[in-house]
Amino acid sequence: MAVLDQAMSQLEAEHLASDKQVQFEELQVFLQGERGSRPYSDIGATLNISEGAVKVAVHRMRQRYRELLRAAVANTVADPLEVDAELRYLLAVLSR
């Protein structure tokens, strides 16, 4: 699962570069498809942002993670047309 680790590491580096390390640490649990054990309102209080802003941040983080994962997978295939098939296969393996 090196491509997953690569995408996560790059996402973390981006947050660190934007001085958003704490946000990354609080929200990364939502990248694994889990709702998380803490309500958005609690996370918002920790980050000093509203619950709505937490929801938007989670959405944007998931979107960026997908982009980074897609790029990581694209680096592993010979033909760019194979990326979607590789992503479907990866998701199938992870959902078992």
C-alpha positions, 0 to 999 in steps of 0.5 A: 500500500505504498501509494496510500502512504505516499499520498498521505505523506504528501498531504501531510507535507502540504498541511505542514507547509501551510502551517496547518499541521494541527488541522491535519492531525485532527482530520486525518481520521476522516480520510479512512472513511470513518466518521471519527469518534469526535463530533465535528463541533469538538474538533471545531472547538480545538481548531477554533473554527465552526462546525461548518468549517470543519465539514468543509475542511474534511471535504477539501482534505478528502478531495485533495487526498483523492487527487494525490492518490490518483497521481501516485497510482498514475506513476505506477502504470505504463498507460494513463488509461489504466489509472481508473482500473488500478484505483478500482482494484485498490478500492476493491482490495481495501474493502475486503 
